[in-house]
């Protein structure tokens, strides 16, 4: 097969609705897998936090403290957070 014939077939297959359908299916499966891996990692991280004694109440209190710390008391303060 010549380079021109290869290129022509690549272009023809790339525009095929069947190839586009299969690509979309592959993308969807990859996204589902990625979501599963992320959820598995989060589960593992959550268990480690719980084993270390970290609770939602502790994290909520920490988040509230961080929000309070980031409030600007000085209107002339141009610091960017």
VMD Tcl script that builds the backbone (N, CA, C; Angstrom):
set m [mol new atoms 243]
animate dup $m
set s [atomselect $m all]
$s set {name element resname resid chain x y z} {
  {N N UNK 1 A 0.839 -1.179 0.000}
  {CA C UNK 1 A 0.000 0.000 0.000}
  {C C UNK 1 A 0.889 1.250 0.000}
  {N N UNK 2 A 0.559 2.199 -0.824}
  {CA C UNK 2 A 1.350 3.425 -0.888}
  {C C UNK 2 A 0.944 4.371 0.243}
  {N N UNK 3 A 1.761 5.378 0.466}
  {CA C UNK 3 A 1.456 6.370 1.492}
  {C C UNK 3 A 0.137 7.077 1.198}
  {N N UNK 4 A -0.105 7.351 -0.077}
  {CA C UNK 4 A -1.345 8.035 -0.467}
  {C C UNK 4 A -2.554 7.153 -0.186}
  {N N UNK 5 A -2.438 5.862 -0.467}
  {CA C UNK 5 A -3.546 4.929 -0.211}
  {C C UNK 5 A -3.806 4.799 1.285}
  {N N UNK 6 A -2.719 4.747 2.064}
  {CA C UNK 6 A -2.871 4.690 3.518}
  {C C UNK 6 A -3.588 5.934 4.038}
  {N N UNK 7 A -3.140 7.089 3.574}
  {CA C UNK 7 A -3.736 8.342 4.024}
  {C C UNK 7 A -5.208 8.424 3.629}
  {N N UNK 8 A -5.535 7.973 2.422}
  {CA C UNK 8 A -6.920 8.006 1.951}
  {C C UNK 8 A -7.806 7.107 2.812}
  {N N UNK 9 A -7.304 5.925 3.154}
  {CA C UNK 9 A -8.101 5.014 3.985}
  {C C UNK 9 A -8.259 5.556 5.402}
  {N N UNK 10 A -7.196 6.151 5.935}
  {CA C UNK 10 A -7.272 6.765 7.263}
  {C C UNK 10 A -8.338 7.852 7.280}
  {N N UNK 11 A -8.350 8.707 6.278}
  {CA C UNK 11 A -9.327 9.782 6.195}
  {C C UNK 11 A -10.739 9.236 6.050}
  {N N UNK 12 A -10.892 8.185 5.223}
  {CA C UNK 12 A -12.209 7.586 5.017}
  {C C UNK 12 A -12.727 6.973 6.326}
  {N N UNK 13 A -11.867 6.233 7.024}
  {CA C UNK 13 A -12.292 5.598 8.267}
  {C C UNK 13 A -12.532 6.623 9.371}
  {N N UNK 14 A -11.737 7.674 9.396}
  {CA C UNK 14 A -11.905 8.709 10.417}
  {C C UNK 14 A -13.256 9.394 10.317}
  {N N UNK 15 A -13.777 9.501 9.119}
  {CA C UNK 15 A -15.069 10.161 8.935}
  {C C UNK 15 A -16.240 9.174 8.976}
  {N N UNK 16 A -15.956 7.906 9.155}
  {CA C UNK 16 A -17.010 6.894 9.204}
  {C C UNK 16 A -17.873 7.078 10.444}
  {N N UNK 17 A -19.193 7.033 10.299}
  {CA C UNK 17 A -20.070 7.159 11.461}
  {C C UNK 17 A -19.889 5.989 12.440}
  {N N UNK 18 A -19.462 4.844 11.941}
  {CA C UNK 18 A -19.235 3.692 12.813}
  {C C UNK 18 A -18.006 3.907 13.705}
  {N N UNK 19 A -16.985 4.503 13.131}
  {CA C UNK 19 A -15.787 4.824 13.903}
  {C C UNK 19 A -16.137 5.877 14.953}
  {N N UNK 20 A -16.906 6.870 14.581}
  {CA C UNK 20 A -17.312 7.909 15.525}
  {C C UNK 20 A -18.152 7.317 16.649}
  {N N UNK 21 A -19.036 6.389 16.324}
  {CA C UNK 21 A -19.858 5.716 17.321}
  {C C UNK 21 A -18.990 4.924 18.294}
  {N N UNK 22 A -18.029 4.182 17.755}
  {CA C UNK 22 A -17.138 3.390 18.597}
  {C C UNK 22 A -16.252 4.277 19.465}
  {N N UNK 23 A -15.802 5.412 18.930}
  {CA C UNK 23 A -14.991 6.354 19.719}
  {C C UNK 23 A -15.790 6.913 20.885}
  {N N UNK 24 A -17.046 7.260 20.623}
  {CA C UNK 24 A -17.903 7.792 21.680}
  {C C UNK 24 A -18.114 6.735 22.761}
  {N N UNK 25 A -18.334 5.503 22.350}
  {CA C UNK 25 A -18.496 4.401 23.308}
  {C C UNK 25 A -17.230 4.227 24.140}
  {N N UNK 26 A -16.087 4.286 23.482}
  {CA C UNK 26 A -14.812 4.145 24.176}
  {C C UNK 26 A -14.596 5.285 25.170}
  {N N UNK 27 A -14.915 6.517 24.768}
  {CA C UNK 27 A -14.803 7.661 25.665}
  {C C UNK 27 A -15.691 7.494 26.891}
  {N N UNK 28 A -16.923 7.045 26.664}
  {CA C UNK 28 A -17.848 6.847 27.783}
  {C C UNK 28 A -17.322 5.791 28.758}
  {N N UNK 29 A -16.808 4.704 28.236}
  {CA C UNK 29 A -16.264 3.653 29.097}
  {C C UNK 29 A -15.048 4.155 29.874}
  {N N UNK 30 A -14.198 4.931 29.209}
  {CA C UNK 30 A -13.024 5.481 29.886}
  {C C UNK 30 A -13.431 6.440 31.002}
  {N N UNK 31 A -14.458 7.251 30.752}
  {CA C UNK 31 A -14.942 8.168 31.784}
  {C C UNK 31 A -15.508 7.403 32.979}
  {N N UNK 32 A -16.240 6.334 32.696}
  {CA C UNK 32 A -16.784 5.510 33.786}
  {C C UNK 32 A -15.662 4.884 34.600}
  {N N UNK 33 A -14.638 4.367 33.907}
  {CA C UNK 33 A -13.498 3.775 34.600}
  {C C UNK 33 A -12.791 4.806 35.463}
  {N N UNK 34 A -12.584 6.002 34.899}
  {CA C UNK 34 A -11.925 7.072 35.647}
  {C C UNK 34 A -12.730 7.440 36.879}
  {N N UNK 35 A -14.037 7.501 36.737}
  {CA C UNK 35 A -14.910 7.811 37.874}
  {C C UNK 35 A -14.784 6.728 38.941}
  {N N UNK 36 A -14.745 5.463 38.516}
  {CA C UNK 36 A -14.589 4.352 39.451}
  {C C UNK 36 A -13.263 4.451 40.189}
  {N N UNK 37 A -12.176 4.722 39.473}
  {CA C UNK 37 A -10.856 4.826 40.111}
  {C C UNK 37 A -10.823 5.968 41.120}
  {N N UNK 38 A -11.448 7.086 40.755}
  {CA C UNK 38 A -11.497 8.231 41.670}
  {C C UNK 38 A -12.281 7.880 42.925}
  {N N UNK 39 A -13.431 7.220 42.745}
  {CA C UNK 39 A -14.239 6.834 43.907}
  {C C UNK 39 A -13.498 5.832 44.792}
  {N N UNK 40 A -12.776 4.913 44.176}
  {CA C UNK 40 A -11.985 3.957 44.972}
  {C C UNK 40 A -10.924 4.691 45.792}
  {N N UNK 41 A -10.253 5.665 45.154}
  {CA C UNK 41 A -9.219 6.415 45.859}
  {C C UNK 41 A -9.832 7.202 47.010}
  {N N UNK 42 A -10.982 7.839 46.766}
  {CA C UNK 42 A -11.649 8.603 47.809}
  {C C UNK 42 A -12.068 7.707 48.972}
  {N N UNK 43 A -12.552 6.515 48.662}
  {CA C UNK 43 A -12.928 5.556 49.708}
  {C C UNK 43 A -11.707 5.205 50.569}
  {N N UNK 44 A -10.590 4.935 49.907}
  {CA C UNK 44 A -9.363 4.592 50.623}
  {C C UNK 44 A -8.897 5.762 51.487}
  {N N UNK 45 A -8.946 6.977 50.934}
  {CA C UNK 45 A -8.533 8.173 51.669}
  {C C UNK 45 A -9.461 8.426 52.855}
  {N N UNK 46 A -10.755 8.254 52.655}
  {CA C UNK 46 A -11.722 8.439 53.733}
  {C C UNK 46 A -11.505 7.463 54.871}
  {N N UNK 47 A -11.212 6.216 54.531}
  {CA C UNK 47 A -10.931 5.208 55.566}
  {C C UNK 47 A -9.676 5.581 56.362}
  {N N UNK 48 A -8.648 6.060 55.646}
  {CA C UNK 48 A -7.409 6.454 56.321}
  {C C UNK 48 A -7.662 7.635 57.260}
  {N N UNK 49 A -8.465 8.600 56.815}
  {CA C UNK 49 A -8.801 9.735 57.670}
  {C C UNK 49 A -9.575 9.276 58.905}
  {N N UNK 50 A -10.547 8.392 58.701}
  {CA C UNK 50 A -11.340 7.888 59.826}
  {C C UNK 50 A -10.459 7.119 60.803}
  {N N UNK 51 A -9.538 6.324 60.283}
  {CA C UNK 51 A -8.616 5.572 61.146}
  {C C UNK 51 A -7.728 6.511 61.958}
  {N N UNK 52 A -7.447 7.698 61.399}
  {CA C UNK 52 A -6.620 8.679 62.095}
  {C C UNK 52 A -7.444 9.530 63.061}
  {N N UNK 53 A -8.753 9.276 63.119}
  {CA C UNK 53 A -9.613 9.996 64.048}
  {C C UNK 53 A -10.215 11.278 63.494}
  {N N UNK 54 A -10.064 11.496 62.214}
  {CA C UNK 54 A -10.623 12.694 61.583}
  {C C UNK 54 A -12.109 12.445 61.314}
  {N N UNK 55 A -12.939 13.403 61.710}
  {CA C UNK 55 A -14.385 13.285 61.484}
  {C C UNK 55 A -14.868 14.446 60.626}
  {N N UNK 56 A -16.109 14.349 60.155}
  {CA C UNK 56 A -16.700 15.427 59.373}
  {C C UNK 56 A -16.806 16.694 60.216}
  {N N UNK 57 A -17.090 16.546 61.489}
  {CA C UNK 57 A -17.202 17.707 62.360}
  {C C UNK 57 A -15.871 18.454 62.431}
  {N N UNK 58 A -14.792 17.709 62.528}
  {CA C UNK 58 A -13.458 18.326 62.569}
  {C C UNK 58 A -13.187 19.064 61.257}
  {N N UNK 59 A -13.501 18.428 60.136}
  {CA C UNK 59 A -13.250 19.047 58.838}
  {C C UNK 59 A -14.139 20.264 58.627}
  {N N UNK 60 A -15.384 20.208 59.078}
  {CA C UNK 60 A -16.273 21.370 58.952}
  {C C UNK 60 A -15.751 22.537 59.787}
  {N N UNK 61 A -15.295 22.237 60.992}
  {CA C UNK 61 A -14.751 23.294 61.854}
  {C C UNK 61 A -13.501 23.897 61.220}
  {N N UNK 62 A -12.664 23.056 60.637}
  {CA C UNK 62 A -11.450 23.546 59.977}
  {C C UNK 62 A -11.808 24.433 58.787}
  {N N UNK 63 A -12.804 24.019 58.006}
  {CA C UNK 63 A -13.228 24.817 56.852}
  {C C UNK 63 A -13.785 26.161 57.299}
  {N N UNK 64 A -14.562 26.157 58.375}
  {CA C UNK 64 A -15.118 27.417 58.886}
  {C C UNK 64 A -13.999 28.338 59.361}
  {N N UNK 65 A -13.008 27.781 60.024}
  {CA C UNK 65 A -11.883 28.578 60.486}
  {C C UNK 65 A -11.108 29.159 59.306}
  {N N UNK 66 A -10.937 28.383 58.271}
  {CA C UNK 66 A -10.234 28.878 57.084}
  {C C UNK 66 A -11.013 30.005 56.419}
  {N N UNK 67 A -12.342 29.854 56.337}
  {CA C UNK 67 A -13.156 30.918 55.751}
  {C C UNK 67 A -13.034 32.196 56.580}
  {N N UNK 68 A -13.056 32.050 57.906}
  {CA C UNK 68 A -12.932 33.214 58.783}
  {C C UNK 68 A -11.568 33.876 58.621}
  {N N UNK 69 A -10.524 33.067 58.483}
  {CA C UNK 69 A -9.173 33.605 58.323}
  {C C UNK 69 A -9.018 34.366 57.011}
  {N N UNK 70 A -9.766 33.979 56.006}
  {CA C UNK 70 A -9.611 34.589 54.689}
  {C C UNK 70 A -10.415 35.872 54.546}
  {N N UNK 71 A -11.298 36.156 55.481}
  {CA C UNK 71 A -12.056 37.403 55.423}
  {C C UNK 71 A -11.106 38.564 55.678}
  {N N UNK 72 A -11.267 39.578 54.905}
  {CA C UNK 72 A -10.383 40.741 55.006}
  {C C UNK 72 A -10.961 41.730 56.008}
  {N N UNK 73 A -10.222 41.983 57.092}
  {CA C UNK 73 A -10.661 42.943 58.101}
  {C C UNK 73 A -10.281 44.370 57.718}
  {N N UNK 74 A -9.227 44.521 56.946}
  {CA C UNK 74 A -8.717 45.832 56.572}
  {C C UNK 74 A -9.151 46.150 55.142}
  {N N UNK 75 A -10.043 47.132 54.926}
  {CA C UNK 75 A -10.516 47.419 53.568}
  {C C UNK 75 A -9.412 47.921 52.645}
  {N N UNK 76 A -8.303 48.408 53.214}
  {CA C UNK 76 A -7.192 48.891 52.392}
  {C C UNK 76 A -6.216 47.785 52.029}
  {N N UNK 77 A -6.446 46.593 52.558}
  {CA C UNK 77 A -5.561 45.463 52.284}
  {C C UNK 77 A -5.871 44.912 50.901}
  {N N UNK 78 A -4.890 44.981 50.001}
  {CA C UNK 78 A -5.084 44.510 48.627}
  {C C UNK 78 A -4.542 43.109 48.415}
  {N N UNK 79 A -4.338 42.383 49.477}
  {CA C UNK 79 A -3.789 41.032 49.354}
  {C C UNK 79 A -4.751 40.155 48.571}
  {N N UNK 80 A -4.207 39.366 47.711}
  {CA C UNK 80 A -4.998 38.431 46.915}
  {C C UNK 80 A -4.780 37.031 47.476}
  {N N UNK 81 A -5.857 36.377 47.817}
  {CA C UNK 81 A -5.757 35.014 48.375}
  {C C UNK 81 A -6.122 34.027 47.328}
}
mol reanalyze $m
mol bondsrecalc $m
mol representation Tube
mol addrep $m
